[in-house]
Amino acid sequence: MDERRDNDHALMQAYVAGDAEAFRILYERHRGGLYRFILYRVDTRHTADELFQETWSRVIASRERYRPEAQFRTWLYQIAHNLVIDSYRRKRPQASGEENERILRMQVADEGEQPEQALSTFEQRRRLQRALEHLPDEQRTVFLLRMEKGLGLEEIATITGCGRETAKSRLRYALKRIRELVTP
C-alpha cells in the first residue's frame, strides 16, 4: 500500500477493485483543496457543502468508468467544475462576499502568530477575496486552479473545457486585474 499512497491512479484502480482504504486516502488527500476550490466559486457555504458532497458521490458512482487519460486530480476538479457551472445555471446567483468573509473571519490564526501578523494576513485574504469576486467566473476559475492547486495550463484547459491558449489568456487577465484590485 505504501507505493500506492503516492500514486492517485493506483489508488483509484485499487478502489475500483474494492479497496475502501484506497478511496479514504484519495479523499483525505484531495478534500481540502477541492472544498476550497468549490467554496471560492459559489455564493454560500451551504452550496459549497452540497457540491462537495455531489462531487464525491459522482466519483463513487462513476468509479467503474474511470480511465487514467488525465490525472485523477484533473478528473476530480473537472467533475466539481461542471457541478459548479450547473449550479450557476440553475440559480444564477449574484456573488456575495459576506458569507466568504464570515468564513475567513472564522479561520483561527496559528498560535505562534502575533495579533498584528494575523490581522495583516486576514486583511490580505480579504482583499484577495474581494478581488476574486470582481473577476469573471472563467478568470476566477483559472486563477484558483493555478494558484490554489498549482495546476499547469494543460490541466486547467482540460478541467475548464477550453484550449490551452484560452486558459493562458484568462490567467493573464486575471493576474492583471487582481494586481490592480489588491495593490493599495
Backbone bond lengths (Angstrom), bond angles and torsions (degrees), N, CA, C in turn:
res aa  C-N    CA-C-N  psi(-1)  N-CA   C-N-CA  omega(-1)  CA-C   N-CA-C  phi
1 M - - - 1.449 - - 1.519 111.56 -
2 D 1.342 118.41 -29.02 1.466 120.78 -176.69 1.522 112.22 -59.04
3 E 1.336 116.68 -41.60 1.459 120.22 -179.29 1.530 110.56 -64.45
4 R 1.320 116.93 -36.98 1.464 121.18 -179.14 1.523 112.55 -70.69
5 R 1.303 118.27 -25.26 1.466 121.09 -177.81 1.524 111.75 -56.68
6 D 1.314 117.65 -28.68 1.460 121.27 -178.44 1.520 112.72 -92.00
7 N 1.313 118.62 -4.39 1.449 121.18 -173.74 1.531 110.21 -124.78
8 D 1.316 116.25 104.54 1.461 121.04 -179.07 1.522 111.89 -59.52
9 H 1.315 116.37 -38.76 1.465 119.57 -179.89 1.532 110.43 -60.94
10 A 1.317 116.80 -46.53 1.467 120.33 179.80 1.528 110.69 -63.35
11 L 1.325 116.42 -38.19 1.460 119.70 177.40 1.526 111.18 -63.79
12 M 1.315 116.32 -43.41 1.459 119.50 -179.97 1.529 110.30 -65.34
13 Q 1.305 116.99 -40.68 1.466 119.86 177.61 1.534 110.50 -62.74
14 A 1.316 116.87 -39.55 1.463 120.54 177.63 1.525 110.47 -64.99
15 Y 1.325 116.56 -39.45 1.464 120.15 178.02 1.529 110.46 -64.11
16 V 1.319 117.33 -42.61 1.460 121.60 177.73 1.539 109.58 -58.35
17 A 1.314 116.13 -35.39 1.463 121.08 179.84 1.533 112.37 -80.04
18 G 1.347 117.17 -0.20 1.463 119.59 175.44 1.511 116.10 108.73
19 D 1.321 119.36 6.04 1.463 122.85 -178.32 1.539 109.85 -86.59
20 A 1.323 116.21 99.42 1.470 121.40 -178.31 1.526 111.76 -66.19
21 E 1.309 117.62 -30.53 1.469 121.13 178.54 1.527 111.03 -63.87
22 A 1.312 117.19 -34.59 1.465 121.12 177.68 1.527 110.04 -63.02
23 F 1.327 116.77 -41.11 1.465 119.77 177.55 1.526 110.42 -64.48
24 R 1.329 116.90 -42.20 1.464 120.46 179.76 1.522 110.85 -58.32
25 I 1.317 117.27 -40.94 1.469 121.63 179.34 1.530 110.13 -65.30
26 L 1.331 116.41 -45.34 1.476 119.88 177.30 1.522 110.92 -59.17
27 Y 1.316 115.84 -45.34 1.464 120.98 -179.71 1.525 110.69 -60.56
28 E 1.309 117.12 -49.36 1.471 121.17 -179.59 1.532 111.08 -61.45
29 R 1.306 116.62 -39.23 1.456 121.82 -177.99 1.527 112.31 -66.59
30 H 1.313 117.61 -37.30 1.462 120.56 -170.37 1.529 115.02 -111.18
31 R 1.313 118.59 -6.72 1.465 119.31 -172.52 1.521 113.52 -64.95
32 G 1.315 118.97 -43.28 1.467 121.38 -177.37 1.520 112.65 -63.35
33 G 1.312 116.68 -51.20 1.458 120.73 -179.55 1.514 112.37 -65.11
34 L 1.337 116.03 -39.70 1.462 119.81 179.21 1.523 110.51 -64.47
35 Y 1.321 116.54 -43.96 1.466 119.63 -179.48 1.533 111.06 -62.43
36 R 1.328 116.82 -44.98 1.470 119.81 178.62 1.527 111.15 -62.39
37 F 1.323 116.65 -40.14 1.462 120.71 177.96 1.529 110.04 -58.25
38 I 1.309 116.78 -46.80 1.469 120.50 -179.49 1.528 110.23 -68.60
39 L 1.319 117.73 -44.86 1.467 121.95 -177.06 1.521 112.29 -58.35
40 Y 1.327 117.44 -40.10 1.460 120.73 179.70 1.525 112.33 -70.61
41 R 1.309 117.79 -13.12 1.456 120.79 -175.56 1.518 113.54 -103.61
42 V 1.317 118.56 -10.82 1.461 121.03 -177.10 1.515 110.90 -119.32
43 D 1.337 115.88 171.60 1.455 120.00 -171.90 1.526 115.47 -90.63
44 T 1.322 118.79 -19.23 1.466 120.02 179.99 1.518 110.99 -138.63
45 R 1.303 114.16 158.91 1.461 119.71 176.90 1.526 110.04 -66.92
46 H 1.322 117.08 -35.67 1.463 121.56 178.00 1.531 110.95 -57.66
47 T 1.330 116.34 -46.83 1.464 120.74 178.34 1.521 110.44 -63.00
48 A 1.334 116.56 -41.74 1.462 120.47 178.20 1.524 110.74 -60.53
49 D 1.332 116.52 -43.43 1.466 120.37 178.81 1.527 110.99 -59.96
50 E 1.335 116.11 -45.67 1.464 120.24 -179.43 1.533 111.40 -62.45
51 L 1.331 116.78 -46.56 1.460 120.30 -177.96 1.527 111.70 -68.30
52 F 1.326 116.24 -34.85 1.461 120.88 176.56 1.532 109.82 -61.07
53 Q 1.335 115.65 -49.10 1.461 120.00 179.50 1.529 111.41 -63.51
54 E 1.328 116.27 -41.34 1.462 120.29 179.77 1.530 111.19 -64.51
55 T 1.326 117.07 -36.88 1.470 120.06 177.82 1.524 110.20 -60.02
56 W 1.328 116.77 -48.87 1.466 119.66 -179.30 1.525 111.01 -68.14
57 S 1.324 117.58 -33.58 1.468 120.47 175.87 1.519 110.72 -62.18
58 R 1.323 115.87 -39.77 1.472 119.50 178.84 1.522 111.23 -68.96
59 V 1.331 116.70 -36.23 1.472 119.47 176.10 1.529 108.92 -60.05
60 I 1.328 116.30 -46.23 1.466 120.81 -179.27 1.532 110.44 -63.83
61 A 1.330 115.89 -47.04 1.465 120.39 -176.61 1.526 112.76 -65.49
62 S 1.317 116.92 -31.16 1.466 119.20 -175.76 1.524 113.01 -105.33
63 R 1.307 117.25 15.16 1.473 120.43 -176.67 1.519 112.76 -58.35
64 E 1.311 117.45 -34.31 1.468 119.97 -179.34 1.528 111.34 -68.39
65 R 1.335 116.59 -25.01 1.467 120.55 -178.83 1.529 112.68 -95.35
66 Y 1.320 117.67 0.52 1.462 121.03 -179.26 1.525 110.34 -61.21
67 R 1.318 114.75 130.57 1.464 121.73 176.43 1.524 108.28 -130.22
68 P 1.323 117.69 137.98 1.470 120.52 -174.40 1.524 114.87 -82.12
69 E 1.349 118.47 36.97 1.467 119.09 177.65 1.529 111.21 -62.95
70 A 1.305 115.91 -35.16 1.468 121.75 176.99 1.523 107.34 -123.51
71 Q 1.313 116.41 170.82 1.455 120.17 177.05 1.522 109.48 -63.84
72 F 1.317 116.72 151.98 1.457 121.26 177.65 1.520 110.22 -54.96
73 R 1.318 116.65 -43.63 1.464 121.55 -178.92 1.525 110.97 -59.14
74 T 1.310 117.12 -41.30 1.462 121.22 178.53 1.523 109.97 -62.90
75 W 1.318 116.66 -45.19 1.471 121.83 178.67 1.518 110.62 -61.50
76 L 1.322 117.44 -44.62 1.461 123.09 -179.76 1.532 111.24 -61.55
77 Y 1.321 116.72 -47.50 1.466 120.48 -178.85 1.529 111.81 -70.21
78 Q 1.298 116.75 -28.82 1.461 119.95 176.52 1.528 109.86 -67.11
79 I 1.315 116.91 -40.74 1.465 120.99 175.57 1.525 109.60 -60.44
80 A 1.335 117.11 -48.55 1.467 121.08 -179.45 1.528 111.17 -62.40
81 H 1.324 116.49 -43.63 1.463 120.86 179.56 1.529 110.31 -58.49
82 N 1.315 116.93 -46.52 1.459 120.67 -179.90 1.526 111.86 -63.33
83 L 1.323 117.13 -38.15 1.467 120.09 177.62 1.526 111.36 -66.54
84 V 1.323 117.38 -38.63 1.465 120.56 177.42 1.529 110.00 -63.50
85 I 1.317 116.42 -44.92 1.462 120.58 178.48 1.525 110.01 -59.99
86 D 1.326 116.90 -45.50 1.464 120.26 178.14 1.526 111.35 -60.86
87 S 1.309 116.34 -38.62 1.466 120.83 178.60 1.521 111.04 -63.15
88 Y 1.327 116.84 -43.27 1.464 120.61 177.16 1.518 110.99 -62.20
89 R 1.291 115.99 -40.78 1.468 119.63 -179.44 1.525 110.97 -63.87
90 R 1.317 116.69 -37.80 1.463 120.34 179.80 1.527 112.29 -72.25
91 K 1.322 116.36 -42.33 1.467 120.03 -172.47 1.516 114.81 -103.13
92 R 1.318 117.48 -28.91 1.465 121.86 -173.09 1.534 110.42 48.50
93 P 1.353 117.49 55.46 1.461 119.62 -176.53 1.531 112.50 -73.96
94 Q 1.304 114.77 154.44 1.458 121.21 171.67 1.525 106.85 -93.48
95 A 1.313 116.07 134.98 1.465 120.03 -178.06 1.521 109.95 -62.45
96 S 1.325 115.18 127.86 1.458 121.32 178.87 1.512 108.01 -123.14
97 G 1.288 116.46 119.58 1.457 120.72 -178.34 1.510 113.53 -83.31
98 E 1.335 117.87 -11.96 1.460 120.10 -175.75 1.527 111.92 -60.23
99 E 1.311 117.19 -46.78 1.462 120.68 -179.42 1.523 110.46 -63.88
100 N 1.330 116.80 -44.10 1.465 119.84 -179.81 1.528 111.17 -65.17
101 E 1.326 117.59 -38.88 1.470 120.01 177.74 1.526 110.61 -65.11
102 R 1.326 116.71 -38.79 1.463 120.74 178.92 1.533 109.64 -62.19
103 I 1.324 116.71 -41.27 1.461 120.72 179.18 1.520 110.49 -65.43
104 L 1.338 116.05 -42.10 1.465 119.06 178.46 1.529 110.82 -62.93
105 R 1.333 117.34 -38.22 1.476 120.22 178.68 1.521 111.40 -65.54
106 M 1.338 116.33 -30.09 1.453 120.26 -178.81 1.521 112.15 -72.98
107 Q 1.318 117.35 -20.22 1.460 119.67 -179.54 1.528 108.95 -66.12
108 V 1.276 115.10 129.68 1.461 120.76 -177.34 1.519 109.52 -87.58
109 A 1.318 116.04 133.51 1.463 120.77 177.75 1.526 109.24 -69.79
110 D 1.309 116.01 150.21 1.463 120.23 176.51 1.522 109.36 -57.16
111 E 1.329 115.73 146.09 1.462 120.09 -178.17 1.516 112.43 -59.34
112 G 1.328 117.21 -31.74 1.456 120.88 -178.36 1.521 113.93 -77.42
113 E 1.321 118.75 -12.29 1.458 120.79 -177.39 1.529 110.76 -75.92
114 Q 1.293 115.02 142.82 1.445 120.82 172.78 1.525 108.29 -78.85
115 P 1.327 120.13 154.47 1.462 121.74 -179.59 1.529 112.60 -56.11
116 E 1.345 117.62 -37.67 1.463 120.18 -179.52 1.523 110.92 -65.09
117 Q 1.348 116.05 -39.83 1.460 120.29 178.74 1.522 110.87 -66.51
118 A 1.329 116.37 -42.09 1.461 120.40 179.73 1.526 110.25 -63.38
119 L 1.333 117.19 -41.95 1.457 120.94 179.18 1.524 110.37 -65.26
120 S 1.332 116.77 -42.12 1.458 120.53 178.90 1.524 110.78 -63.06
121 T 1.324 116.76 -43.90 1.456 121.01 178.72 1.524 110.44 -63.36
122 F 1.331 116.10 -43.54 1.462 120.17 178.54 1.528 110.65 -61.31
123 E 1.307 116.11 -43.47 1.468 120.64 -179.51 1.533 110.78 -63.19
124 Q 1.318 117.06 -40.30 1.468 120.71 177.39 1.523 110.57 -64.14
125 R 1.322 116.67 -43.74 1.463 120.14 178.51 1.525 110.92 -62.35
126 R 1.323 116.19 -41.34 1.462 120.00 -179.19 1.528 110.82 -65.29
127 R 1.324 117.23 -41.34 1.473 119.88 177.33 1.520 111.08 -63.54
128 L 1.334 116.29 -42.15 1.459 119.75 178.78 1.530 110.36 -64.67
129 Q 1.341 117.12 -43.38 1.467 120.26 179.29 1.528 110.50 -60.31
130 R 1.303 117.30 -43.43 1.469 120.28 178.32 1.520 110.96 -63.82
131 A 1.314 116.59 -40.28 1.470 119.94 178.56 1.528 110.41 -64.24
132 L 1.335 116.80 -41.85 1.456 120.69 178.50 1.526 111.82 -60.87
133 E 1.321 116.87 -35.95 1.466 121.03 179.60 1.522 112.01 -66.16
134 H 1.325 117.04 -24.19 1.463 121.04 -179.42 1.522 113.04 -87.25
135 L 1.329 116.72 -7.41 1.467 119.63 179.63 1.523 110.22 -82.87
136 P 1.325 117.29 146.94 1.466 119.14 169.29 1.529 108.74 -60.22
137 D 1.313 116.47 150.79 1.458 121.24 -175.45 1.528 112.71 -53.55
138 E 1.332 117.81 -42.06 1.461 120.63 -178.06 1.526 111.59 -62.82
139 Q 1.328 116.72 -40.12 1.465 120.22 179.48 1.525 110.49 -71.31
140 R 1.336 116.86 -40.47 1.471 120.58 179.69 1.529 109.52 -61.18
141 T 1.316 117.13 -44.00 1.460 121.25 -179.10 1.523 111.30 -60.95
142 V 1.320 116.65 -48.52 1.463 120.84 -179.32 1.526 110.15 -62.79
143 F 1.323 117.02 -43.81 1.463 121.26 179.24 1.533 110.86 -58.88
144 L 1.331 117.29 -47.97 1.459 120.84 -177.98 1.532 111.98 -65.62
145 L 1.309 116.34 -39.97 1.465 118.79 178.50 1.527 111.23 -64.59
146 R 1.311 117.08 -36.64 1.466 120.95 -179.35 1.531 111.44 -76.20
147 M 1.328 116.24 -50.86 1.467 120.04 -172.65 1.526 113.06 -82.25
148 E 1.312 117.12 -40.61 1.460 120.62 -177.62 1.526 111.17 -77.95
149 K 1.339 115.95 -42.65 1.452 119.97 -174.61 1.519 113.67 -104.47
150 G 1.328 118.03 -12.63 1.454 120.55 179.05 1.522 113.84 69.97
151 L 1.318 116.83 25.69 1.458 120.59 -179.15 1.523 110.68 -75.37
152 G 1.318 115.67 151.73 1.458 121.76 176.36 1.519 110.61 -83.83
153 L 1.309 115.68 168.86 1.463 120.79 -177.30 1.524 112.82 -61.33
154 E 1.322 117.41 -36.25 1.468 120.31 179.26 1.526 110.82 -62.66
155 E 1.344 116.52 -46.66 1.463 120.17 179.03 1.524 111.05 -64.36
156 I 1.325 116.59 -41.92 1.464 120.76 179.26 1.522 109.90 -61.47
157 A 1.311 116.85 -43.55 1.466 120.86 179.07 1.532 110.37 -61.09
158 T 1.318 117.01 -41.86 1.466 120.88 178.90 1.523 110.89 -63.72
159 I 1.326 117.06 -47.05 1.462 121.41 -177.89 1.528 110.92 -62.69
160 T 1.320 116.80 -44.29 1.468 120.25 -174.60 1.521 113.31 -88.17
161 G 1.324 117.26 -8.42 1.450 120.42 177.61 1.520 114.11 73.20
162 C 1.317 116.73 30.37 1.462 120.35 177.65 1.533 108.52 -124.68
163 G 1.311 116.58 174.09 1.453 120.72 178.65 1.525 111.65 -76.19
164 R 1.326 115.97 161.09 1.467 121.50 179.62 1.522 111.52 -58.08
165 E 1.323 117.17 -44.86 1.467 120.56 -178.93 1.523 111.97 -66.10
166 T 1.319 116.78 -34.28 1.466 120.40 176.35 1.522 109.90 -66.08
167 A 1.333 116.63 -43.83 1.465 120.45 177.54 1.525 110.45 -61.09
168 K 1.321 116.67 -42.21 1.461 121.88 179.48 1.532 110.30 -62.35
169 S 1.305 116.92 -44.29 1.462 121.89 179.42 1.521 110.96 -63.93
170 R 1.329 116.94 -44.45 1.477 120.86 179.11 1.522 110.64 -61.53
171 L 1.320 116.79 -40.58 1.459 120.58 178.83 1.524 110.51 -65.07
172 R 1.316 116.84 -43.72 1.464 120.61 179.73 1.533 110.85 -60.35
173 Y 1.333 117.12 -46.70 1.463 120.48 179.21 1.529 111.81 -65.59
174 A 1.324 116.66 -37.55 1.459 120.38 178.38 1.524 110.93 -63.93
175 L 1.321 116.73 -45.96 1.465 120.46 179.47 1.522 111.33 -61.72
176 K 1.305 116.10 -43.06 1.467 120.20 179.37 1.533 110.37 -61.50
177 R 1.318 116.30 -46.34 1.474 120.12 -177.43 1.533 110.89 -67.73
178 I 1.311 117.53 -38.95 1.482 119.99 179.73 1.523 109.70 -66.12
179 R 1.320 117.44 -41.80 1.469 119.27 177.01 1.530 110.61 -58.28
180 E 1.313 116.22 -43.48 1.470 120.17 179.04 1.517 111.86 -61.96
181 L 1.326 117.33 -40.71 1.457 121.50 -175.28 1.527 113.70 -81.90
182 V 1.319 117.56 -29.37 1.461 120.51 -175.77 1.522 112.60 -89.40
183 T 1.319 117.47 -33.47 1.453 120.59 -177.53 1.517 109.69 -70.58
184 P 1.336 116.07 123.28 1.479 118.74 -178.90 1.518 113.43 -68.48
